[in-house]
Amino acid sequence: MKIELKKIKYAAFLSQETSAFTAEIWIDGKKAGTASNEGHGGATDVWVSDPALATQASLYAKSLPPLPSTSTLADGTPLFPNGLSMDLELLIDGLLEDHLQAKDAAKQEKKLAKLAAKAKAQGHVLLVVTYPGSYVHVSCNPANVEPWKQKILKRDGANGVARVLQ
């Protein structure tokens, strides 16, 4: 079963404790319903028009592996040691999160492409070192890429992934 979201409308300014959004739910290539969340911390509302399809989608979601959780109690005991049991609402929320991350990544790549074009116009290359959730970029002479890379990795942590945009 393929479940996807289309016509996603996300409202960052309304998102407080959860993501405020509306979207169409498509199942196996056909519009099946809608999903929405007001962004105030409540559950995501999932509506599938065909009750039989809603049951199938719910059973499919429950058959997926649990979502890993890093939440702990005050004493360090895992809150969900076996992960969060998947359900249709959690699946929809995950699809929304994937969409938002992909959109942010595309925006970041577009920005980096513009910076790389500026660097190229100056006879430079753009060195980009990516870390989880952030990145560092430097416009430099192509001969100085390796020293800059080492300097950044030493300063910000060796777990970065470096690439050169020309």
C-alpha positions as a printed Julia matrix, in Angstrom:
166×3 Matrix{Float64}:
   0.0    0.0     0.0
   1.33   3.43   -0.92
   0.17   6.31    1.25
   1.21   9.85    0.34
   0.3   13.44    1.05
  -0.47  15.96   -1.69
  -1.48  19.62   -1.77
   0.26  20.17    1.55
  -0.34  23.59    3.07
   1.96  24.19    6.05
   1.6   27.23    8.3
   4.8   27.76   10.32
   3.35  30.89   11.94
   0.46  28.86   13.4
   2.65  25.95   14.54
   3.13  26.03   18.29
   3.54  22.53   19.73
   2.79  20.59   16.55
   2.92  21.41   12.84
  -0.14  23.3    11.57
  -1.09  21.93    8.15
  -3.74  20.6     5.82
  -3.16  17.98    3.14
  -4.89  15.49    0.88
  -4.28  11.81    1.63
  -3.69   9.66   -1.44
  -3.71   5.87   -1.21
  -2.44   3.78   -4.11
  -2.65   6.74   -6.49
  -6.2    7.81   -5.6
  -7.41  10.65   -3.4
  -8.72   8.99   -0.26
  -9.21  11.75    2.3
  -7.65  14.62    4.21
  -5.35  15.25    7.15
  -4.95  18.38    9.24
  -3.53  19.71   12.48
  -4.18  23.11   14.04
  -0.67  23.27   15.53
  -1.72  23.63   19.18
  -0.41  20.28   20.39
  -3.45  18.2    19.56
  -3.64  15.09   17.47
  -3.54  15.15   13.69
  -7.03  14.68   12.28
  -7.07  11.94    9.66
 -10.2   11.39    7.58
 -10.47   8.69    4.91
 -13.76   8.76    2.99
 -14.12   5.01    2.46
 -14.42   3.18    5.82
 -13.06  -0.07    4.37
 -10.03   1.75    2.93
  -9.56   3.57    6.25
  -9.41   0.2     8.01
  -6.92  -1.17    5.45
  -4.73   1.93    5.76
  -4.82   1.73    9.56
  -3.87  -1.95    9.51
  -1.08  -1.22    7.04
   0.3    1.55    9.28
   0.17  -0.73   12.33
   2.14  -3.37   10.42
   5.09  -0.97   10.0
   8.03  -1.13   12.42
   7.89   1.05   15.53
   9.3    4.56   15.34
  12.53   4.78   17.36
  12.3    7.15   20.32
  15.02   8.88   22.3
  12.63  10.23   24.95
  13.64   9.39   28.51
  12.3    9.85   32.01
  14.14  12.08   34.5
  16.21   9.11   35.7
  17.33   8.27   32.16
  14.99   5.31   31.7
  13.72   5.16   28.11
  10.12   6.34   27.9
   9.45   4.07   24.91
  12.16   1.37   25.04
  10.65  -0.5    22.08
   9.86   2.66   20.1
   6.47   4.17   19.35
   3.93   1.79   17.83
   3.11   3.03   14.37
  -0.45   4.04   13.51
  -2.03   6.01   10.66
  -1.76   9.35   12.47
   1.95   8.83   13.23
   2.53   7.74    9.62
   0.85  10.91    8.31
   2.9   13.07   10.71
   6.06  11.33    9.46
   5.13  11.97    5.83
   4.6   15.65    6.65
   7.98  15.83    8.41
   9.68  14.17    5.41
   8.03  16.74    3.11
   9.14  19.68    5.26
  12.71  18.37    5.49
  12.89  17.84    1.71
  11.56  21.34    1.13
  14.16  22.82    3.5
  16.94  20.8     1.84
  15.89  22.05   -1.62
  15.87  25.62   -0.33
  19.34  25.11    1.16
  20.68  23.64   -2.09
  19.28  26.56   -4.09
  21.01  29.01   -1.76
  24.28  27.09   -2.01
  24.04  27.01   -5.81
  23.77  30.83   -5.84
  26.77  31.12   -3.52
  28.74  28.69   -5.69
  27.96  30.8    -8.78
  29.24  33.91   -6.99
  32.39  32.06   -5.92
  32.96  30.81   -9.46
  32.65  34.36  -10.83
  35.54  35.29   -8.53
  37.65  32.31   -9.61
  36.89  30.45   -6.36
  35.04  27.29   -5.38
  32.54  26.88   -2.57
  33.54  24.45    0.17
  30.5   23.19    2.08
  30.81  21.14    5.27
  27.5   19.65    6.36
  26.6   18.61    9.91
  23.31  17.21   11.18
  20.96  20.21   11.08
  23.49  22.8     9.86
  26.3   23.56    7.46
  29.35  25.8     7.05
  30.41  27.26    3.71
  33.56  29.05    2.59
  34.43  30.61   -0.75
  38.1   29.87   -1.36
  40.81  29.43   -3.96
  40.7   25.87   -5.33
  44.26  25.3    -4.09
  43.17  26.08   -0.51
  40.24  23.69   -0.24
  42.03  21.05    1.84
  43.47  23.48    4.47
  40.06  25.14    4.85
  38.36  21.76    5.12
  40.75  20.64    7.88
  40.34  23.95    9.72
  36.53  23.72    9.69
  36.47  20.05   10.7
  38.9   20.73   13.55
  36.88  23.71   14.78
  33.34  22.34   14.36
  33.81  18.59   14.69
  35.18  15.8    12.55
  31.76  14.29   11.84
  31.06  16.82    9.07
  30.74  15.82    5.43
  32.69  18.07    3.06
  31.94  18.73   -0.61
  33.09  21.28   -3.16
  30.65  23.14   -5.39
  32.04  24.7    -8.54
